Every structure is written in C-alpha cells, then in structure tokens.
Amino acid sequence: MSRVCQITGKKAMGGNSVSHSKRRVKRTFSINLFKRNFYWPEEDRWIRLNVSAAGLRLI
C-alpha cells in the first residue's frame, strides 16, 4: 500500500534540498504516517488504517 493517509488523503510532496551554497537537489517530503487500529462499533470489529498525525487529531 502506498504511503497515503486514509483520513486526510495526504501523501508525499516533492521539493528541493538546498545546501548552504544554494545548490538544489530533488527530494521527497514524506508525511508523518502511522498504522493504527480503530474500533468500529457499527460492525463490532477492529479496522487498521494508515493515518497521518493530522488525521489522528481529527479522529
């Protein structure tokens, strides 16, 4: 599974690493992603979600 938050839809962004001499090199900015179990009372079961830190604050 790709590293995408299943609550907010956040995913990695692209950008540049910039050194002190201002040389630019492409890089990715990854998100703060966790695998967490949540209880779903309607179906009386646990589900596992990939959730970012921002998504955890929403739940």
CHARMM internal coordinates of N, CA and C (Angstrom, degrees):
IC EDIT
DIST 1 N 1 CA 1.4460
DIST 1 CA 1 C 1.5275
ANGL 1 N 1 CA 1 C 108.99
DIST 1 C 2 N 1.3159
ANGL 1 CA 1 C 2 N 116.07
DIHE 1 N 1 CA 1 C 2 N 142.64
DIST 2 N 2 CA 1.4590
ANGL 1 C 2 N 2 CA 120.09
DIHE 1 CA 1 C 2 N 2 CA -179.54
DIST 2 CA 2 C 1.5260
ANGL 2 N 2 CA 2 C 110.11
DIHE 1 C 2 N 2 CA 2 C -73.59
DIST 2 C 3 N 1.3079
ANGL 2 CA 2 C 3 N 114.88
DIHE 2 N 2 CA 2 C 3 N 161.01
DIST 3 N 3 CA 1.4610
ANGL 2 C 3 N 3 CA 120.23
DIHE 2 CA 2 C 3 N 3 CA -177.25
DIST 3 CA 3 C 1.5281
ANGL 3 N 3 CA 3 C 109.52
DIHE 2 C 3 N 3 CA 3 C -86.00
DIST 3 C 4 N 1.3416
ANGL 3 CA 3 C 4 N 114.51
DIHE 3 N 3 CA 3 C 4 N 77.78
DIST 4 N 4 CA 1.4555
ANGL 3 C 4 N 4 CA 122.61
DIHE 3 CA 3 C 4 N 4 CA -179.73
DIST 4 CA 4 C 1.5170
ANGL 4 N 4 CA 4 C 107.70
DIHE 3 C 4 N 4 CA 4 C -129.26
DIST 4 C 5 N 1.3264
ANGL 4 CA 4 C 5 N 117.14
DIHE 4 N 4 CA 4 C 5 N 136.86
DIST 5 N 5 CA 1.4605
ANGL 4 C 5 N 5 CA 121.57
DIHE 4 CA 4 C 5 N 5 CA 176.79
DIST 5 CA 5 C 1.5195
ANGL 5 N 5 CA 5 C 108.84
DIHE 4 C 5 N 5 CA 5 C -70.69
DIST 5 C 6 N 1.3431
ANGL 5 CA 5 C 6 N 117.03
DIHE 5 N 5 CA 5 C 6 N 129.04
DIST 6 N 6 CA 1.4559
ANGL 5 C 6 N 6 CA 121.48
DIHE 5 CA 5 C 6 N 6 CA -178.16
DIST 6 CA 6 C 1.5237
ANGL 6 N 6 CA 6 C 112.15
DIHE 5 C 6 N 6 CA 6 C -81.78
DIST 6 C 7 N 1.3266
ANGL 6 CA 6 C 7 N 118.62
DIHE 6 N 6 CA 6 C 7 N -6.47
DIST 7 N 7 CA 1.4612
ANGL 6 C 7 N 7 CA 122.36
DIHE 6 CA 6 C 7 N 7 CA 177.55
DIST 7 CA 7 C 1.5255
ANGL 7 N 7 CA 7 C 110.69
DIHE 6 C 7 N 7 CA 7 C -99.01
DIST 7 C 8 N 1.3252
ANGL 7 CA 7 C 8 N 116.95
DIHE 7 N 7 CA 7 C 8 N -53.74
DIST 8 N 8 CA 1.4651
ANGL 7 C 8 N 8 CA 120.89
DIHE 7 CA 7 C 8 N 8 CA -174.95
DIST 8 CA 8 C 1.5196
ANGL 8 N 8 CA 8 C 113.56
DIHE 7 C 8 N 8 CA 8 C -96.26
DIST 8 C 9 N 1.3309
ANGL 8 CA 8 C 9 N 118.06
DIHE 8 N 8 CA 8 C 9 N -17.63
DIST 9 N 9 CA 1.4574
ANGL 8 C 9 N 9 CA 121.03
DIHE 8 CA 8 C 9 N 9 CA -177.94
DIST 9 CA 9 C 1.5210
ANGL 9 N 9 CA 9 C 113.78
DIHE 8 C 9 N 9 CA 9 C 80.10
DIST 9 C 10 N 1.3333
ANGL 9 CA 9 C 10 N 117.17
DIHE 9 N 9 CA 9 C 10 N 9.86
DIST 10 N 10 CA 1.4675
ANGL 9 C 10 N 10 CA 119.85
DIHE 9 CA 9 C 10 N 10 CA 179.22
DIST 10 CA 10 C 1.5173
ANGL 10 N 10 CA 10 C 110.23
DIHE 9 C 10 N 10 CA 10 C -66.86
DIST 10 C 11 N 1.3350
ANGL 10 CA 10 C 11 N 115.74
DIHE 10 N 10 CA 10 C 11 N 146.15
DIST 11 N 11 CA 1.4575
ANGL 10 C 11 N 11 CA 121.30
DIHE 10 CA 10 C 11 N 11 CA 175.96
DIST 11 CA 11 C 1.5225
ANGL 11 N 11 CA 11 C 108.65
DIHE 10 C 11 N 11 CA 11 C -147.07
DIST 11 C 12 N 1.3231
ANGL 11 CA 11 C 12 N 115.86
DIHE 11 N 11 CA 11 C 12 N 175.82
DIST 12 N 12 CA 1.4622
ANGL 11 C 12 N 12 CA 120.73
DIHE 11 CA 11 C 12 N 12 CA -175.54
DIST 12 CA 12 C 1.5266
ANGL 12 N 12 CA 12 C 110.82
DIHE 11 C 12 N 12 CA 12 C -63.31
DIST 12 C 13 N 1.3300
ANGL 12 CA 12 C 13 N 114.78
DIHE 12 N 12 CA 12 C 13 N 145.92
DIST 13 N 13 CA 1.4576
ANGL 12 C 13 N 13 CA 121.88
DIHE 12 CA 12 C 13 N 13 CA 177.36
DIST 13 CA 13 C 1.5162
ANGL 13 N 13 CA 13 C 109.41
DIHE 12 C 13 N 13 CA 13 C -111.87
DIST 13 C 14 N 1.3036
ANGL 13 CA 13 C 14 N 116.44
DIHE 13 N 13 CA 13 C 14 N 158.28
DIST 14 N 14 CA 1.4564
ANGL 13 C 14 N 14 CA 121.71
DIHE 13 CA 13 C 14 N 14 CA 175.86
DIST 14 CA 14 C 1.5090
ANGL 14 N 14 CA 14 C 110.35
DIHE 13 C 14 N 14 CA 14 C -101.54
DIST 14 C 15 N 1.3202
ANGL 14 CA 14 C 15 N 115.18
DIHE 14 N 14 CA 14 C 15 N 155.86
DIST 15 N 15 CA 1.4528
ANGL 14 C 15 N 15 CA 119.89
DIHE 14 CA 14 C 15 N 15 CA 178.78
DIST 15 CA 15 C 1.5090
ANGL 15 N 15 CA 15 C 110.48
DIHE 14 C 15 N 15 CA 15 C -174.21
DIST 15 C 16 N 1.3053
ANGL 15 CA 15 C 16 N 115.56
DIHE 15 N 15 CA 15 C 16 N -159.34
DIST 16 N 16 CA 1.4582
ANGL 15 C 16 N 16 CA 121.58
DIHE 15 CA 15 C 16 N 16 CA -178.68
DIST 16 CA 16 C 1.5184
ANGL 16 N 16 CA 16 C 110.73
DIHE 15 C 16 N 16 CA 16 C -124.09
DIST 16 C 17 N 1.3318
ANGL 16 CA 16 C 17 N 115.78
DIHE 16 N 16 CA 16 C 17 N 141.55
DIST 17 N 17 CA 1.4613
ANGL 16 C 17 N 17 CA 121.19
DIHE 16 CA 16 C 17 N 17 CA 163.41
DIST 17 CA 17 C 1.5150
ANGL 17 N 17 CA 17 C 105.93
DIHE 16 C 17 N 17 CA 17 C -86.80
DIST 17 C 18 N 1.3240
ANGL 17 CA 17 C 18 N 116.81
DIHE 17 N 17 CA 17 C 18 N 130.38
DIST 18 N 18 CA 1.4619
ANGL 17 C 18 N 18 CA 120.74
DIHE 17 CA 17 C 18 N 18 CA -178.03
DIST 18 CA 18 C 1.5177
ANGL 18 N 18 CA 18 C 107.99
DIHE 17 C 18 N 18 CA 18 C -118.32
DIST 18 C 19 N 1.3202
ANGL 18 CA 18 C 19 N 116.66
DIHE 18 N 18 CA 18 C 19 N 119.04
DIST 19 N 19 CA 1.4598
ANGL 18 C 19 N 19 CA 121.60
DIHE 18 CA 18 C 19 N 19 CA -179.72
DIST 19 CA 19 C 1.5301
ANGL 19 N 19 CA 19 C 110.13
DIHE 18 C 19 N 19 CA 19 C -82.01
DIST 19 C 20 N 1.3131
ANGL 19 CA 19 C 20 N 115.27
DIHE 19 N 19 CA 19 C 20 N 178.10
DIST 20 N 20 CA 1.4594
ANGL 19 C 20 N 20 CA 120.67
DIHE 19 CA 19 C 20 N 20 CA 179.27
DIST 20 CA 20 C 1.5288
ANGL 20 N 20 CA 20 C 111.25
DIHE 19 C 20 N 20 CA 20 C -61.15
DIST 20 C 21 N 1.3344
ANGL 20 CA 20 C 21 N 116.89
DIHE 20 N 20 CA 20 C 21 N -32.90
DIST 21 N 21 CA 1.4647
ANGL 20 C 21 N 21 CA 120.53
DIHE 20 CA 20 C 21 N 21 CA 178.84
DIST 21 CA 21 C 1.5324
ANGL 21 N 21 CA 21 C 112.06
DIHE 20 C 21 N 21 CA 21 C -84.95
DIST 21 C 22 N 1.3180
ANGL 21 CA 21 C 22 N 116.48
DIHE 21 N 21 CA 21 C 22 N 9.49
DIST 22 N 22 CA 1.4723
ANGL 21 C 22 N 22 CA 125.12
DIHE 21 CA 21 C 22 N 22 CA 177.63
DIST 22 CA 22 C 1.5276
ANGL 22 N 22 CA 22 C 113.43
DIHE 21 C 22 N 22 CA 22 C 66.64
DIST 22 C 23 N 1.3186
ANGL 22 CA 22 C 23 N 116.80
DIHE 22 N 22 CA 22 C 23 N 23.62
DIST 23 N 23 CA 1.4614
ANGL 22 C 23 N 23 CA 120.74
DIHE 22 CA 22 C 23 N 23 CA 173.59
DIST 23 CA 23 C 1.5215
ANGL 23 N 23 CA 23 C 108.14
DIHE 22 C 23 N 23 CA 23 C -77.64
DIST 23 C 24 N 1.3307
ANGL 23 CA 23 C 24 N 116.60
DIHE 23 N 23 CA 23 C 24 N 134.09
DIST 24 N 24 CA 1.4603
ANGL 23 C 24 N 24 CA 120.74
DIHE 23 CA 23 C 24 N 24 CA -175.22
DIST 24 CA 24 C 1.5231
ANGL 24 N 24 CA 24 C 111.21
DIHE 23 C 24 N 24 CA 24 C -108.63
DIST 24 C 25 N 1.3406
ANGL 24 CA 24 C 25 N 115.36
DIHE 24 N 24 CA 24 C 25 N 134.58
DIST 25 N 25 CA 1.4603
ANGL 24 C 25 N 25 CA 123.01
DIHE 24 CA 24 C 25 N 25 CA 178.68
DIST 25 CA 25 C 1.5223
ANGL 25 N 25 CA 25 C 107.23
DIHE 24 C 25 N 25 CA 25 C -133.39
DIST 25 C 26 N 1.3329
ANGL 25 CA 25 C 26 N 116.96
DIHE 25 N 25 CA 25 C 26 N 133.02
DIST 26 N 26 CA 1.4621
ANGL 25 C 26 N 26 CA 121.12
DIHE 25 CA 25 C 26 N 26 CA -178.52
DIST 26 CA 26 C 1.5254
ANGL 26 N 26 CA 26 C 111.46
DIHE 25 C 26 N 26 CA 26 C -63.34
DIST 26 C 27 N 1.3287
ANGL 26 CA 26 C 27 N 116.26
DIHE 26 N 26 CA 26 C 27 N 142.33
DIST 27 N 27 CA 1.4577
ANGL 26 C 27 N 27 CA 122.49
DIHE 26 CA 26 C 27 N 27 CA 177.10
DIST 27 CA 27 C 1.5220
ANGL 27 N 27 CA 27 C 109.19
DIHE 26 C 27 N 27 CA 27 C -152.94
DIST 27 C 28 N 1.3313
ANGL 27 CA 27 C 28 N 116.58
DIHE 27 N 27 CA 27 C 28 N 171.11
DIST 28 N 28 CA 1.4609
ANGL 27 C 28 N 28 CA 120.89
DIHE 27 CA 27 C 28 N 28 CA 175.54
DIST 28 CA 28 C 1.5196
ANGL 28 N 28 CA 28 C 109.07
DIHE 27 C 28 N 28 CA 28 C -114.67
DIST 28 C 29 N 1.3131
ANGL 28 CA 28 C 29 N 115.71
DIHE 28 N 28 CA 28 C 29 N 143.85
DIST 29 N 29 CA 1.4534
ANGL 28 C 29 N 29 CA 122.53
DIHE 28 CA 28 C 29 N 29 CA 174.18
DIST 29 CA 29 C 1.5205
ANGL 29 N 29 CA 29 C 106.48
DIHE 28 C 29 N 29 CA 29 C -101.86
DIST 29 C 30 N 1.3373
ANGL 29 CA 29 C 30 N 116.85
DIHE 29 N 29 CA 29 C 30 N 108.43
DIST 30 N 30 CA 1.4622
ANGL 29 C 30 N 30 CA 120.07
DIHE 29 CA 29 C 30 N 30 CA -178.03
DIST 30 CA 30 C 1.5251
ANGL 30 N 30 CA 30 C 110.02
DIHE 29 C 30 N 30 CA 30 C -84.95
DIST 30 C 31 N 1.3324
ANGL 30 CA 30 C 31 N 115.67
DIHE 30 N 30 CA 30 C 31 N 158.20
DIST 31 N 31 CA 1.4574
ANGL 30 C 31 N 31 CA 120.51
DIHE 30 CA 30 C 31 N 31 CA -178.89
DIST 31 CA 31 C 1.5209
ANGL 31 N 31 CA 31 C 109.76
DIHE 30 C 31 N 31 CA 31 C -91.73
DIST 31 C 32 N 1.3134
ANGL 31 CA 31 C 32 N 115.55
DIHE 31 N 31 CA 31 C 32 N 163.16
DIST 32 N 32 CA 1.4632
ANGL 31 C 32 N 32 CA 123.13
DIHE 31 CA 31 C 32 N 32 CA -179.76
DIST 32 CA 32 C 1.5316
ANGL 32 N 32 CA 32 C 107.47
DIHE 31 C 32 N 32 CA 32 C -86.14
DIST 32 C 33 N 1.3418
ANGL 32 CA 32 C 33 N 116.51
DIHE 32 N 32 CA 32 C 33 N 89.27
DIST 33 N 33 CA 1.4620
ANGL 32 C 33 N 33 CA 122.17
DIHE 32 CA 32 C 33 N 33 CA -168.70
DIST 33 CA 33 C 1.5224
ANGL 33 N 33 CA 33 C 110.89
DIHE 32 C 33 N 33 CA 33 C -109.20
DIST 33 C 34 N 1.3454
ANGL 33 CA 33 C 34 N 115.60
DIHE 33 N 33 CA 33 C 34 N 140.40
DIST 34 N 34 CA 1.4604
ANGL 33 C 34 N 34 CA 122.95
DIHE 33 CA 33 C 34 N 34 CA 178.96
DIST 34 CA 34 C 1.5155
ANGL 34 N 34 CA 34 C 109.39
DIHE 33 C 34 N 34 CA 34 C -130.27
DIST 34 C 35 N 1.3391
ANGL 34 CA 34 C 35 N 116.49
DIHE 34 N 34 CA 34 C 35 N 150.91
DIST 35 N 35 CA 1.4645
ANGL 34 C 35 N 35 CA 121.56
DIHE 34 CA 34 C 35 N 35 CA 169.61
DIST 35 CA 35 C 1.5185
ANGL 35 N 35 CA 35 C 106.67
DIHE 34 C 35 N 35 CA 35 C -99.79
DIST 35 C 36 N 1.3280
ANGL 35 CA 35 C 36 N 117.23
DIHE 35 N 35 CA 35 C 36 N 116.15
DIST 36 N 36 CA 1.4603
ANGL 35 C 36 N 36 CA 121.62
DIHE 35 CA 35 C 36 N 36 CA -176.20
DIST 36 CA 36 C 1.5184
ANGL 36 N 36 CA 36 C 110.09
DIHE 35 C 36 N 36 CA 36 C -128.44
DIST 36 C 37 N 1.3304
ANGL 36 CA 36 C 37 N 115.23
DIHE 36 N 36 CA 36 C 37 N 147.20
DIST 37 N 37 CA 1.4571
ANGL 36 C 37 N 37 CA 122.09
DIHE 36 CA 36 C 37 N 37 CA 175.38
DIST 37 CA 37 C 1.5193
ANGL 37 N 37 CA 37 C 108.84
DIHE 36 C 37 N 37 CA 37 C -96.88
DIST 37 C 38 N 1.3340
ANGL 37 CA 37 C 38 N 115.86
DIHE 37 N 37 CA 37 C 38 N 134.22
DIST 38 N 38 CA 1.4561
ANGL 37 C 38 N 38 CA 122.08
DIHE 37 CA 37 C 38 N 38 CA 178.23
DIST 38 CA 38 C 1.5154
ANGL 38 N 38 CA 38 C 109.02
DIHE 37 C 38 N 38 CA 38 C -127.15
DIST 38 C 39 N 1.3329
ANGL 38 CA 38 C 39 N 115.48
DIHE 38 N 38 CA 38 C 39 N 142.37
DIST 39 N 39 CA 1.4606
ANGL 38 C 39 N 39 CA 120.28
DIHE 38 CA 38 C 39 N 39 CA 178.74
DIST 39 CA 39 C 1.5206
ANGL 39 N 39 CA 39 C 109.00
DIHE 38 C 39 N 39 CA 39 C -86.29
DIST 39 C 40 N 1.3388
ANGL 39 CA 39 C 40 N 116.36
DIHE 39 N 39 CA 39 C 40 N 131.94
DIST 40 N 40 CA 1.4596
ANGL 39 C 40 N 40 CA 123.50
DIHE 39 CA 39 C 40 N 40 CA 179.70
DIST 40 CA 40 C 1.5246
ANGL 40 N 40 CA 40 C 107.28
DIHE 39 C 40 N 40 CA 40 C -110.56
DIST 40 C 41 N 1.3438
ANGL 40 CA 40 C 41 N 117.89
DIHE 40 N 40 CA 40 C 41 N 97.45
DIST 41 N 41 CA 1.4737
ANGL 40 C 41 N 41 CA 119.96
DIHE 40 CA 40 C 41 N 41 CA -172.20
DIST 41 CA 41 C 1.5273
ANGL 41 N 41 CA 41 C 114.14
DIHE 40 C 41 N 41 CA 41 C -66.62
DIST 41 C 42 N 1.3344
ANGL 41 CA 41 C 42 N 119.01
DIHE 41 N 41 CA 41 C 42 N -28.12
DIST 42 N 42 CA 1.4671
ANGL 41 C 42 N 42 CA 120.37
DIHE 41 CA 41 C 42 N 42 CA -179.63
DIST 42 CA 42 C 1.5280
ANGL 42 N 42 CA 42 C 111.55
DIHE 41 C 42 N 42 CA 42 C -62.46
DIST 42 C 43 N 1.3283
ANGL 42 CA 42 C 43 N 116.49
DIHE 42 N 42 CA 42 C 43 N -36.12
DIST 43 N 43 CA 1.4627
ANGL 42 C 43 N 43 CA 120.28
DIHE 42 CA 42 C 43 N 43 CA -179.90
DIST 43 CA 43 C 1.5242
ANGL 43 N 43 CA 43 C 112.27
DIHE 42 C 43 N 43 CA 43 C -106.73
DIST 43 C 44 N 1.3272
ANGL 43 CA 43 C 44 N 117.00
DIHE 43 N 43 CA 43 C 44 N 3.64
DIST 44 N 44 CA 1.4613
ANGL 43 C 44 N 44 CA 123.67
DIHE 43 CA 43 C 44 N 44 CA 177.70
DIST 44 CA 44 C 1.5281
ANGL 44 N 44 CA 44 C 111.52
DIHE 43 C 44 N 44 CA 44 C 52.07
DIST 44 C 45 N 1.3455
ANGL 44 CA 44 C 45 N 115.86
DIHE 44 N 44 CA 44 C 45 N 50.60
DIST 45 N 45 CA 1.4594
ANGL 44 C 45 N 45 CA 119.96
DIHE 44 CA 44 C 45 N 45 CA 179.20
DIST 45 CA 45 C 1.5232
ANGL 45 N 45 CA 45 C 110.02
DIHE 44 C 45 N 45 CA 45 C -152.18
DIST 45 C 46 N 1.3244
ANGL 45 CA 45 C 46 N 114.77
DIHE 45 N 45 CA 45 C 46 N 167.51
DIST 46 N 46 CA 1.4537
ANGL 45 C 46 N 46 CA 122.67
DIHE 45 CA 45 C 46 N 46 CA 177.62
DIST 46 CA 46 C 1.5244
ANGL 46 N 46 CA 46 C 108.92
DIHE 45 C 46 N 46 CA 46 C -98.18
DIST 46 C 47 N 1.3317
ANGL 46 CA 46 C 47 N 116.34
DIHE 46 N 46 CA 46 C 47 N 141.03
DIST 47 N 47 CA 1.4621
ANGL 46 C 47 N 47 CA 121.29
DIHE 46 CA 46 C 47 N 47 CA 174.97
DIST 47 CA 47 C 1.5263
ANGL 47 N 47 CA 47 C 107.93
DIHE 46 C 47 N 47 CA 47 C -123.02
DIST 47 C 48 N 1.3199
ANGL 47 CA 47 C 48 N 115.73
DIHE 47 N 47 CA 47 C 48 N 149.38
DIST 48 N 48 CA 1.4640
ANGL 47 C 48 N 48 CA 121.43
DIHE 47 CA 47 C 48 N 48 CA 179.72
DIST 48 CA 48 C 1.5210
ANGL 48 N 48 CA 48 C 108.60
DIHE 47 C 48 N 48 CA 48 C -109.18
DIST 48 C 49 N 1.3348
ANGL 48 CA 48 C 49 N 116.27
DIHE 48 N 48 CA 48 C 49 N 126.15
DIST 49 N 49 CA 1.4594
ANGL 48 C 49 N 49 CA 121.74
DIHE 48 CA 48 C 49 N 49 CA -177.90
DIST 49 CA 49 C 1.5203
ANGL 49 N 49 CA 49 C 110.38
DIHE 48 C 49 N 49 CA 49 C -124.85
DIST 49 C 50 N 1.3287
ANGL 49 CA 49 C 50 N 115.46
DIHE 49 N 49 CA 49 C 50 N 147.92
DIST 50 N 50 CA 1.4618
ANGL 49 C 50 N 50 CA 122.03
DIHE 49 CA 49 C 50 N 50 CA 166.98
DIST 50 CA 50 C 1.5235
ANGL 50 N 50 CA 50 C 106.68
DIHE 49 C 50 N 50 CA 50 C -88.61
DIST 50 C 51 N 1.3263
ANGL 50 CA 50 C 51 N 116.32
DIHE 50 N 50 CA 50 C 51 N 112.18
DIST 51 N 51 CA 1.4592
ANGL 50 C 51 N 51 CA 121.17
DIHE 50 CA 50 C 51 N 51 CA -172.70
DIST 51 CA 51 C 1.5214
ANGL 51 N 51 CA 51 C 109.21
DIHE 50 C 51 N 51 CA 51 C -127.33
DIST 51 C 52 N 1.3311
ANGL 51 CA 51 C 52 N 116.20
DIHE 51 N 51 CA 51 C 52 N 136.04
DIST 52 N 52 CA 1.4628
ANGL 51 C 52 N 52 CA 120.60
DIHE 51 CA 51 C 52 N 52 CA 175.07
DIST 52 CA 52 C 1.5310
ANGL 52 N 52 CA 52 C 108.92
DIHE 51 C 52 N 52 CA 52 C -80.15
DIST 52 C 53 N 1.3207
ANGL 52 CA 52 C 53 N 116.02
DIHE 52 N 52 CA 52 C 53 N 168.99
DIST 53 N 53 CA 1.4592
ANGL 52 C 53 N 53 CA 120.65
DIHE 52 CA 52 C 53 N 53 CA 178.86
DIST 53 CA 53 C 1.5273
ANGL 53 N 53 CA 53 C 110.28
DIHE 52 C 53 N 53 CA 53 C -62.00
DIST 53 C 54 N 1.3212
ANGL 53 CA 53 C 54 N 117.54
DIHE 53 N 53 CA 53 C 54 N -37.03
DIST 54 N 54 CA 1.4658
ANGL 53 C 54 N 54 CA 120.83
DIHE 53 CA 53 C 54 N 54 CA 177.04
DIST 54 CA 54 C 1.5264
ANGL 54 N 54 CA 54 C 110.43
DIHE 53 C 54 N 54 CA 54 C -67.18
DIST 54 C 55 N 1.3330
ANGL 54 CA 54 C 55 N 117.52
DIHE 54 N 54 CA 54 C 55 N -36.60
DIST 55 N 55 CA 1.4589
ANGL 54 C 55 N 55 CA 121.30
DIHE 54 CA 54 C 55 N 55 CA 177.40
DIST 55 CA 55 C 1.5146
ANGL 55 N 55 CA 55 C 112.36
DIHE 54 C 55 N 55 CA 55 C -66.96
DIST 55 C 56 N 1.3345
ANGL 55 CA 55 C 56 N 117.27
DIHE 55 N 55 CA 55 C 56 N -35.19
DIST 56 N 56 CA 1.4671
ANGL 55 C 56 N 56 CA 120.59
DIHE 55 CA 55 C 56 N 56 CA 176.63
DIST 56 CA 56 C 1.5191
ANGL 56 N 56 CA 56 C 111.13
DIHE 55 C 56 N 56 CA 56 C -63.99
DIST 56 C 57 N 1.3211
ANGL 56 CA 56 C 57 N 117.62
DIHE 56 N 56 CA 56 C 57 N -36.34
DIST 57 N 57 CA 1.4622
ANGL 56 C 57 N 57 CA 120.08
DIHE 56 CA 56 C 57 N 57 CA 178.66
DIST 57 CA 57 C 1.5218
ANGL 57 N 57 CA 57 C 111.50
DIHE 56 C 57 N 57 CA 57 C -69.01
DIST 57 C 58 N 1.3382
ANGL 57 CA 57 C 58 N 117.77
DIHE 57 N 57 CA 57 C 58 N -26.49
DIST 58 N 58 CA 1.4636
ANGL 57 C 58 N 58 CA 120.91
DIHE 57 CA 57 C 58 N 58 CA 178.38
DIST 58 CA 58 C 1.5231
ANGL 58 N 58 CA 58 C 112.56
DIHE 57 C 58 N 58 CA 58 C -74.39
DIST 58 C 59 N 1.3387
ANGL 58 CA 58 C 59 N 116.65
DIHE 58 N 58 CA 58 C 59 N -32.58
DIST 59 N 59 CA 1.4671
ANGL 58 C 59 N 59 CA 120.83
DIHE 58 CA 58 C 59 N 59 CA -175.13
DIST 59 CA 59 C 1.5215
ANGL 59 N 59 CA 59 C 110.33
DIHE 58 C 59 N 59 CA 59 C -76.32
END
COOR INIT
IC SEED 1 N 1 CA 1 C
IC BUILD
